[in-house]
Amino acid sequence: MEDKAKKLLEQIEKDRGFSRPWRRILAEQDPEFLEGFHKLNMQVLHRQDGLPRKYVELVQIVTDVLNLYEPGFRIHLRRALEEGLTEAEVIQALEICTLGGIHYISNILPVLEDEIGKFKEGKKAGKK
């Protein structure tokens, strides 16, 4: 892997807190595209002049549900809970997703239950 691709992946990992294998492929094949995509992502998701952070995460949650993307759902749910989003708010958003089809919520409810349980256990243990 070239140095530019490696540095870009390190920056993405630092900014996002995680990375995915497809980013490595893009970093190797078209680092300019990945860099632009990452900058757009960071600008849209981390601007401070619009939605409160918990609602930015909620929009990401809904997007992940509608794309049946469980790893993203877990990541953004954890962040939303840390930002103060309530379980009731998540449930209502998931219920709205059922308007597009019941399979969206039926696939994600077990994951929600798992993540809420982990979050509550973490709070009991004194973790944020």
C-alpha positions as CSV (number, residue, x, y, z in Angstrom):
1,M,0.0,0.0,0.0
2,E,1.3,3.4,-0.9
3,D,2.1,6.0,1.7
4,K,-0.7,8.3,0.6
5,A,-3.3,5.5,0.9
6,K,-2.0,4.4,4.3
7,K,-2.1,8.0,5.7
8,L,-5.6,8.5,4.3
9,L,-6.8,5.3,6.0
10,E,-5.2,6.4,9.3
11,Q,-6.9,9.8,9.1
12,I,-10.3,8.2,8.4
13,E,-9.8,5.8,11.3
14,K,-8.9,8.8,13.6
15,D,-11.8,10.9,12.4
16,R,-14.5,8.2,12.3
17,G,-13.2,5.9,15.0
18,F,-13.4,2.9,12.7
19,S,-12.8,1.9,9.1
20,R,-14.2,-0.8,6.8
21,P,-12.4,-3.0,4.2
22,W,-13.9,-1.2,1.3
23,R,-12.1,2.0,2.3
24,R,-8.8,0.2,2.0
25,I,-9.7,-0.9,-1.6
26,L,-10.7,2.6,-2.5
27,A,-7.6,4.1,-0.9
28,E,-5.4,1.8,-3.0
29,Q,-7.4,2.2,-6.2
30,D,-8.6,5.9,-6.1
31,P,-7.3,7.8,-3.0
32,E,-8.5,11.1,-4.4
33,F,-12.1,9.9,-4.6
34,L,-12.0,8.4,-1.1
35,E,-10.4,11.6,0.3
36,G,-13.2,13.7,-1.3
37,F,-15.9,11.3,0.0
38,H,-14.4,11.4,3.5
39,K,-14.2,15.2,3.5
40,L,-17.9,15.5,2.4
41,N,-18.9,12.9,5.0
42,M,-17.1,14.8,7.8
43,Q,-18.5,18.1,6.7
44,V,-22.1,16.9,6.5
45,L,-22.0,14.8,9.7
46,H,-20.0,17.0,11.9
47,R,-21.1,20.5,11.2
48,Q,-22.2,22.5,14.2
49,D,-24.9,24.8,12.8
50,G,-27.8,22.5,12.3
51,L,-29.2,19.5,14.0
52,P,-28.1,18.5,17.5
53,R,-25.6,15.6,17.5
54,K,-28.1,13.1,18.8
55,Y,-30.4,13.8,15.8
56,V,-27.6,13.6,13.3
57,E,-26.9,10.1,14.7
58,L,-30.7,9.3,14.6
59,V,-30.7,10.2,10.9
60,Q,-27.8,7.9,10.4
61,I,-29.6,5.2,12.3
62,V,-32.6,5.4,10.1
63,T,-30.4,5.4,7.0
64,D,-28.7,2.3,8.2
65,V,-32.0,0.6,9.0
66,L,-33.4,1.4,5.6
67,N,-30.2,0.0,4.0
68,L,-30.3,-3.1,6.3
69,Y,-26.8,-2.1,7.4
70,E,-26.4,-3.6,10.9
71,P,-22.8,-2.5,11.6
72,G,-23.6,1.2,10.9
73,F,-26.8,0.9,13.0
74,R,-24.8,-0.3,16.0
75,I,-22.1,2.4,15.7
76,H,-24.6,5.2,15.3
77,L,-27.0,3.9,18.0
78,R,-24.1,3.8,20.5
79,R,-23.2,7.4,19.6
80,A,-26.8,8.6,19.8
81,L,-27.3,7.0,23.2
82,E,-24.1,8.6,24.4
83,E,-25.5,12.0,23.1
84,G,-28.7,11.5,25.1
85,L,-31.1,10.0,22.5
86,T,-33.7,8.0,24.4
87,E,-34.8,4.5,23.7
88,A,-38.3,5.9,23.1
89,E,-37.0,8.2,20.4
90,V,-35.2,5.3,18.7
91,I,-38.3,3.1,18.8
92,Q,-40.4,5.9,17.3
93,A,-37.9,6.4,14.5
94,L,-37.9,2.6,13.8
95,E,-41.7,2.6,13.8
96,I,-41.6,5.3,11.1
97,C,-39.3,3.0,9.1
98,T,-42.0,0.4,9.0
99,L,-43.9,2.6,6.7
100,G,-41.4,1.5,4.1
101,G,-41.9,-2.2,5.0
102,I,-42.1,-4.2,8.3
103,H,-38.9,-6.1,7.5
104,Y,-36.8,-3.0,8.3
105,I,-37.9,-3.0,11.9
106,S,-38.2,-6.8,12.3
107,N,-34.5,-7.2,11.3
108,I,-33.2,-4.5,13.6
109,L,-35.2,-4.9,16.8
110,P,-33.0,-7.7,18.1
111,V,-29.9,-5.6,17.4
112,L,-31.5,-2.6,19.2
113,E,-32.3,-4.8,22.2
114,D,-28.7,-6.0,22.3
115,E,-27.2,-2.5,22.1
116,I,-29.6,-1.0,24.6
117,G,-28.6,-3.8,27.0
118,K,-24.9,-3.1,26.5
119,F,-25.5,0.7,27.0
120,K,-27.4,0.2,30.2
121,E,-24.8,-2.2,31.6
122,G,-22.1,0.3,30.7
123,K,-24.0,3.0,32.6
124,K,-24.3,0.7,35.6
125,A,-20.6,0.1,35.5
126,G,-20.0,3.8,35.5
127,K,-18.9,4.0,31.8
128,K,-20.1,6.7,29.4
